[in-house]
């Protein structure tokens, strides 16, 4: 497979280091090194952004995965990563746990 796209490339938010929106929005936590670097084959945490607290989607800073679960499960980028990774898809960062509240297939 070719290089895997990270969330900031897919969504064109400009919050990656050196991005056009860093000056007023800051660098996105998903674009910084931390727990989960490389999950789902991304740079930093760029392909597991849905599990990273403080990402910026829908025009506002987002909370924890539990708080943003429904919007992330419906996100086109989430669906691309899930499809590309197949059985190797990781929903969470190492050490995180998840109890579903929402069945997206309903």
Short mmCIF file of the C-alpha atoms (twelve columns), coordinates in Angstrom:
data_MODEL
# 
_entry.id   MODEL 
# 
loop_
_atom_site.group_PDB 
_atom_site.id 
_atom_site.type_symbol 
_atom_site.label_atom_id 
_atom_site.label_alt_id 
_atom_site.label_comp_id 
_atom_site.label_asym_id 
_atom_site.label_seq_id 
_atom_site.Cartn_x 
_atom_site.Cartn_y 
_atom_site.Cartn_z 
_atom_site.pdbx_PDB_model_num 
ATOM 1   C CA . UNK A 1   0.000   0.000  0.000  1 
ATOM 2   C CA . UNK A 2   1.179   3.555  -0.706 1 
ATOM 3   C CA . UNK A 3   1.850   6.000  2.123  1 
ATOM 4   C CA . UNK A 4   -1.078  6.081  4.503  1 
ATOM 5   C CA . UNK A 5   -2.775  9.435  4.872  1 
ATOM 6   C CA . UNK A 6   -2.885  11.042 8.316  1 
ATOM 7   C CA . UNK A 7   -5.934  12.886 9.631  1 
ATOM 8   C CA . UNK A 8   -4.435  16.357 9.072  1 
ATOM 9   C CA . UNK A 9   -3.724  15.462 5.436  1 
ATOM 10  C CA . UNK A 10  -7.214  14.016 4.904  1 
ATOM 11  C CA . UNK A 11  -9.081  16.824 6.685  1 
ATOM 12  C CA . UNK A 12  -6.679  19.623 5.657  1 
ATOM 13  C CA . UNK A 13  -6.997  21.277 9.069  1 
ATOM 14  C CA . UNK A 14  -3.559  22.906 9.020  1 
ATOM 15  C CA . UNK A 15  -2.804  21.894 12.617 1 
ATOM 16  C CA . UNK A 16  0.215   19.691 11.844 1 
ATOM 17  C CA . UNK A 17  3.654   21.108 12.807 1 
ATOM 18  C CA . UNK A 18  4.289   23.990 10.414 1 
ATOM 19  C CA . UNK A 19  0.646   24.005 9.294  1 
ATOM 20  C CA . UNK A 20  -1.180  27.185 8.332  1 
ATOM 21  C CA . UNK A 21  -3.491  27.161 11.385 1 
ATOM 22  C CA . UNK A 22  -0.932  26.380 14.089 1 
ATOM 23  C CA . UNK A 23  -0.505  30.078 14.922 1 
ATOM 24  C CA . UNK A 24  -4.065  30.525 16.135 1 
ATOM 25  C CA . UNK A 25  -5.226  26.942 16.884 1 
ATOM 26  C CA . UNK A 26  -1.993  25.277 18.009 1 
ATOM 27  C CA . UNK A 27  -0.539  21.942 16.942 1 
ATOM 28  C CA . UNK A 28  -3.094  19.144 17.136 1 
ATOM 29  C CA . UNK A 29  -2.330  16.475 19.749 1 
ATOM 30  C CA . UNK A 30  -2.745  13.802 17.053 1 
ATOM 31  C CA . UNK A 31  0.108   15.421 15.094 1 
ATOM 32  C CA . UNK A 32  2.455   15.286 18.097 1 
ATOM 33  C CA . UNK A 33  4.472   12.360 19.381 1 
ATOM 34  C CA . UNK A 34  2.900   10.500 22.285 1 
ATOM 35  C CA . UNK A 35  1.377   7.246  23.419 1 
ATOM 36  C CA . UNK A 36  0.236   5.440  20.303 1 
ATOM 37  C CA . UNK A 37  2.772   6.762  17.786 1 
ATOM 38  C CA . UNK A 38  2.414   4.770  14.572 1 
ATOM 39  C CA . UNK A 39  -0.916  3.102  15.435 1 
ATOM 40  C CA . UNK A 40  -2.710  2.130  12.208 1 
ATOM 41  C CA . UNK A 41  0.460   3.016  10.289 1 
ATOM 42  C CA . UNK A 42  0.280   6.776  10.750 1 
ATOM 43  C CA . UNK A 43  2.797   9.452  11.612 1 
ATOM 44  C CA . UNK A 44  2.633   10.329 15.292 1 
ATOM 45  C CA . UNK A 45  -1.024  9.550  16.147 1 
ATOM 46  C CA . UNK A 46  -2.385  10.689 12.790 1 
ATOM 47  C CA . UNK A 47  -4.364  7.504  12.091 1 
ATOM 48  C CA . UNK A 48  -5.798  7.086  15.576 1 
ATOM 49  C CA . UNK A 49  -6.936  10.703 16.075 1 
ATOM 50  C CA . UNK A 50  -10.350 9.452  17.204 1 
ATOM 51  C CA . UNK A 51  -8.725  8.110  20.393 1 
ATOM 52  C CA . UNK A 52  -6.714  11.289 21.095 1 
ATOM 53  C CA . UNK A 53  -8.134  13.925 23.433 1 
ATOM 54  C CA . UNK A 54  -8.104  17.525 22.225 1 
ATOM 55  C CA . UNK A 55  -8.296  17.099 18.464 1 
ATOM 56  C CA . UNK A 56  -10.068 19.839 16.503 1 
ATOM 57  C CA . UNK A 57  -13.057 18.750 14.432 1 
ATOM 58  C CA . UNK A 58  -16.290 20.402 13.501 1 
ATOM 59  C CA . UNK A 59  -14.868 23.823 14.336 1 
ATOM 60  C CA . UNK A 60  -14.105 23.101 17.994 1 
ATOM 61  C CA . UNK A 61  -11.727 21.293 20.304 1 
ATOM 62  C CA . UNK A 62  -12.964 17.774 20.991 1 
ATOM 63  C CA . UNK A 63  -12.828 15.819 24.252 1 
ATOM 64  C CA . UNK A 64  -12.012 12.203 25.006 1 
ATOM 65  C CA . UNK A 65  -13.073 9.356  22.736 1 
ATOM 66  C CA . UNK A 66  -15.982 8.634  25.068 1 
ATOM 67  C CA . UNK A 67  -17.179 12.232 24.602 1 
ATOM 68  C CA . UNK A 68  -16.717 12.323 20.823 1 
ATOM 69  C CA . UNK A 69  -17.543 8.694  20.046 1 
ATOM 70  C CA . UNK A 70  -20.612 9.224  17.865 1 
ATOM 71  C CA . UNK A 71  -19.077 11.966 15.717 1 
ATOM 72  C CA . UNK A 72  -15.847 9.973  15.271 1 
ATOM 73  C CA . UNK A 73  -17.620 6.761  14.299 1 
ATOM 74  C CA . UNK A 74  -19.418 8.727  11.572 1 
ATOM 75  C CA . UNK A 75  -16.279 10.549 10.387 1 
ATOM 76  C CA . UNK A 76  -15.208 9.790  6.795  1 
ATOM 77  C CA . UNK A 77  -11.552 9.591  7.894  1 
ATOM 78  C CA . UNK A 78  -12.383 7.040  10.611 1 
ATOM 79  C CA . UNK A 79  -14.151 4.930  7.997  1 
ATOM 80  C CA . UNK A 80  -11.189 5.140  5.577  1 
ATOM 81  C CA . UNK A 81  -8.726  4.034  8.274  1 
ATOM 82  C CA . UNK A 82  -11.008 1.232  9.433  1 
ATOM 83  C CA . UNK A 83  -11.378 -0.040 5.853  1 
ATOM 84  C CA . UNK A 84  -7.681  0.279  4.976  1 
ATOM 85  C CA . UNK A 85  -6.504  -1.479 8.142  1 
ATOM 86  C CA . UNK A 86  -9.073  -4.292 8.041  1 
ATOM 87  C CA . UNK A 87  -8.472  -6.859 10.783 1 
ATOM 88  C CA . UNK A 88  -5.398  -4.897 11.980 1 
ATOM 89  C CA . UNK A 89  -7.499  -1.781 12.777 1 
ATOM 90  C CA . UNK A 90  -6.878  -0.296 16.237 1 
ATOM 91  C CA . UNK A 91  -9.689  1.782  17.706 1 
ATOM 92  C CA . UNK A 92  -7.804  2.925  20.798 1 
ATOM 93  C CA . UNK A 93  -4.386  3.918  22.034 1 
ATOM 94  C CA . UNK A 94  -2.386  1.343  24.011 1 
ATOM 95  C CA . UNK A 95  -3.877  0.982  27.488 1 
ATOM 96  C CA . UNK A 96  -7.247  2.573  26.631 1 
ATOM 97  C CA . UNK A 97  -10.437 0.583  27.090 1 
ATOM 98  C CA . UNK A 98  -13.813 1.024  25.450 1 
ATOM 99  C CA . UNK A 99  -17.386 0.014  26.182 1 
ATOM 100 C CA . UNK A 100 -19.632 0.802  23.191 1 
ATOM 101 C CA . UNK A 101 -22.619 3.051  23.792 1 
ATOM 102 C CA . UNK A 102 -23.648 3.305  20.171 1 
ATOM 103 C CA . UNK A 103 -24.101 0.697  17.474 1 
ATOM 104 C CA . UNK A 104 -23.268 2.473  14.197 1 
ATOM 105 C CA . UNK A 105 -24.885 -0.331 12.188 1 
ATOM 106 C CA . UNK A 106 -28.420 0.395  13.494 1 
# 
